[in-house]
Amino acid sequence: MSGTLQRDAAPLGSALVVTTDSAAVLAAIEGTLLQYPDALAIGGRMTLDISVVPDQPGDPGWPMVTAEFHDGGMVVRCGNSRAIVDQPGEHAEVVLAESLASIPDAVRLLAEAAFTSVHVANGRLHAVHSGLVAAGGTGLLLRGPSGAGKSTLTYSCLRRGMDVVSDDWVYAAAGRAAGTFAGYPWRMLMTQEAAQRFPELRDIELVPHTSAEGWKVPVVPPPAQRHAVHEVHAVVMLDPDPQLALEPIDLDEARRRFWDASLPVEREQLQPEWVDTLLDRPTYVLRRGTSPEAAAELLEELATRCPTSC
């Protein structure tokens, strides 16, 4: 690319070179992907080239996104914008329509999808569909299928003063026992239905989102409650049972619940042995009940007695 801006960084401890012809795109990348610290030390090196082109009919297309997977990579499309990811070559070329380049959420999704897919495919990174909250230095991994209420519960924990690592996905270095995870604490996205439970969220403007409902309520945690990287001391499986309870479970039950909640990408990339290292710590089932505030209170109580006696 000629006449480009370049930024070198090390998100999750992997060398990344970003080149782009757009200052707005670079700002979006700096505010999202490049915020990840280098603590996981996953290694490797990747290049990400992003260019902006005039709109064509159908642009920006957001939030309708499709992904095509093939041997050696994938292609993600949104309108006429596309991210072509060469996983073995550790390179991604992203072409953005002008209108899409002005949507930070879209830039973030394409850049992060390219980055994480390269490192997952090359065996450096594990992506786990879970939330992660903490209190008093104790991290609790919140595991459940899509729609289990991870974001609602994470926000309820935030309201109680607990810290947030992520409400949706966390990342761990592959090739070592599970323990330290990175997340995205700078922003949470909740369904409009979930947000209606909390008076302070009811008037927040919705943003377009790639989920089935097409819209989400954005929530920005206070800086003091954000942790991009945290250790996990206990694992909590979410259960929709309307009778509130927090109960310890054995390894067999934990395995069953973990894999029952897994997405296809997790079943492809996570090894049972690695999952067992994650579950080799106190593991519980949280029967959520009908009040997310009461469920969050149970989690805070759990965190206060971990890791020495949980």
N, C-alpha and C positions, 0 to 999 in steps of 0.2 A: 504494500500500500504506500502511496506517495503522499507527502504533506500530512502525515499523521501525528497524533499525540500518542505517547507511550507511557505506560505505567508498569513498573516492576513491583511485585508484591509476593507474599508467601502465605496465602490463606491456608489454614490447617497445616502449615508447615510444608507446603509444596510450592516450588518456584513457579510463578505465573507471570507471563508477559502479556499485557493487554495493549493492543494498538487499535486506534479508532480515528476517524476523521471528524468526530463530533464531540465538542466539549460537554454537551448535555448528556450524552451517553456515558462519557467517562465519569461525570458527576454521579450518575445513577449507579455505576459499578462501584465507585468509591463509597457510596452510601449503603451498599448491600454486600456483595460478594467479598469486597476487599476489607470489610470490617472483621471478618473471621481472623482470630489470632493464629499464631503459628504453633500453638501448644501441642497439637496432636503429632506433629513431626512425621507426616505420612510419606514425605519424600516425593521424588519425581519432578518432572518439569513439563509445563503445558504452555502453549501459545493460544491466544484468543484474539482473532482479528474481527473487528466489527466495523462495517461501513453502512452509510445511510444513503438511500436512493429516493427519488421522487415517488410519490404515491401513484398507485394504479387503481383501477376500479376494484372495489372490494376491500380497500385498506381503510382503517388499520386492521379490521378483523377481530380485534380484541373484544371479549376474552375467549373466543373460539380457537382452541389450540389442538393440533393433532401431532402425533408422533409416529414415525415409521422406523422400525428397527430392522437391521440387516447385519449380516456378518461383518464385524469390524466397525460398527458405528450406528448412528441414527440420524434422522432428519426430523426436526421439529418445525412445524409451519403455523403461521398465524397470518391470515390474509395472504399477501404476497411476500411477507417477511419469512425468513427461514434461518435455521441454525443447522449447519452441516457438520456433524461431529465425526472425526476420524479417531476412534478410540486407540487403536494400536499406534498411530502416529502422534497421539497426544496433542491434537490440534483441532480447533473449531473455527469455522468461518461463519460469521453471522451477518446477514444482510437485512437491514431494517428499513421499512418504509418510513418516510419522514414523520407521519402521524404516529406510528408506533414508537418511534424513538423518543417521542415526547411523553411517553407513559412509563414512569419509573418501574411500576410493577411488572410490566411486560419485559422491559430490559433485564430486570432482575431475574425473572423466571427463565428466560432464554440463556442468560450467562451462567446462572447457577446450575441449570440442567446440563449444560455442556460440561462444566467443570466437574460436577459430582459424577456424571456418567463415565467420564474418562478414568477417574481414579477408582471407581467401583469396578469397572471392566478390567483394570490393570491390577486388581487385587490389593490396593492400598487402603481402601475406604469401605466401611460398612455403613449403609443408610438404614436407620431403624425408625419405623413409623410409631413414634411415641412422644409424649410430652415429658418434660423434666422440670421439677420445681425443687426448691431448697429452703431450708430454715436452719439457722444456727450452724451452717456449714454442712448439714446433712442433705444429701440429694436423694430424691424419690423419683424413680422412673414410672411414668403413668402409661400403662399399656392397655390398648383396647382397639377393636375394629373401628373403621370409619363410622362416624355417627355415635360413638360410645360416649361422647361428652368430654373429650380431652380438653378442648379449648374452654368450654364452660367451667370445668373444674379448675383449670389453670388460672383463669381470670378470678375465680372465687378465692384461690390461694393468694393471688396478687393483692386482692382487696384486704386480706388479713395481714398483709405486710411481708408475706413470703417472697422469695426471689424466684425469677423465671429464667430458665435457660431456653426452653422452647415449648410451644403448645402443640406441635404437630410432628416434626421430624428432628431426629438427632443423628449425629455422625460419630463414628468411632474408628480409630486406626485398626486396620486389619493386620493379622499376623501377630497379635498379642492379645492377652486375656482382656475381656471386656471390663471396663471400670470407669475410664474417663471419656466423657462425651462432650461434643460441641453442639451448640444449637444456635437459633436465631432469636435472641431476646429483644431485638430492637423494635419488633412489631408483631402483633398478634392479629388474627383475622377470625371473626366469629360470625356464625349465621345470624340473620336478623331475628329469627325465632329465639335463639339463645340470648341475644343481647337484650331482648324485651324483658328478661328477668331482672335486669339491673337498671334502675331509673336513670343513672348518669350516662347510660349508653343509648338511650332511646332516640335522642335527637342527633346523633352522629351521622354524618352523610355517608351513604353506602358507596362502595367502590366496586367496579366490575371485577369478577373473579372467574376462574376457569372451572369452578365447582358446578355441580348439577343445577343449583339454584341460581347461579350466574352473578350473585352479589354477596358481599361480605361487609361486616362492620369492622373498620380498622381500630385497633387499640394500641396505643404506644405506652409501654410500661415506663414508670419513672426511672431515670438513670441509676439511682441507687439500688434498684431492685433487679437490675439486669446482670446476668453472668453468662458470658459466651461459652465458657468451658466449666464443667463441674464434674466431680466424682459422683458415682451412683452408689448409695449405701443400702438401699432397699428397692425392691420392685413391687409395684402395686398394679394388679390386674383389675380393670374396671368391669363391673357387672351391672346390668340395668335393673336388677332386683329392686322393687320399690321399698323394701324393708332395709333401712340403713344399718350397715354393719361392716366392720373391718376385722378380717379373720386371717390368721396365718394359713398357708397351704404348703403341701409337700412338693418335692421336685417333680414328681409325675404330673400332678395337677397343674403346676406352673408351666411345664412343657406343653401340656395340652392346650392351655389357655393362650400361651404365647403363639403357637403355630395356628390355632384357630383364628387368631386375629391378624395373621400375616397377609400381606399383599403379594401378588405374583412376583414383583421385583425382589421382595425379601426372600421368598422361597427359592429364587434363582441364585441369590448371592450369599445368603447366610448359611453357614455350616452348623449342623446340630451341635458339634463340639464347642463352637464359639458361643452359641446361645446358652449352652450349659454353664460356661464360665460367667455369663451374665446372671444366670439364675442361681449361681453358687453364693448366694447372699440371702438375707431374710426376704421372703416373698409372701405377698398378701393378696387377698381378693377384697376389693372395696365394693360392697353392694351399695349402690349410689343413693338409694332412697329417692325422695322427691325434692330435697332441698340441697342445692349445690353448696350453700353456705355451711350447712351442717356437715356435709361430706368433707369440705375443706378444713373444717375444725378438727375432724378426725385425723386428717393427714398432718396437720400442724402438730397435733399431740404425738403422732408417730415419730415425726422428725425430732421432736424434743427428747425422746428417749433412745434414739438411734445415735451412733451405731453400737453403743456398748451393751444395750439391753433389749434391742428389738428382735 
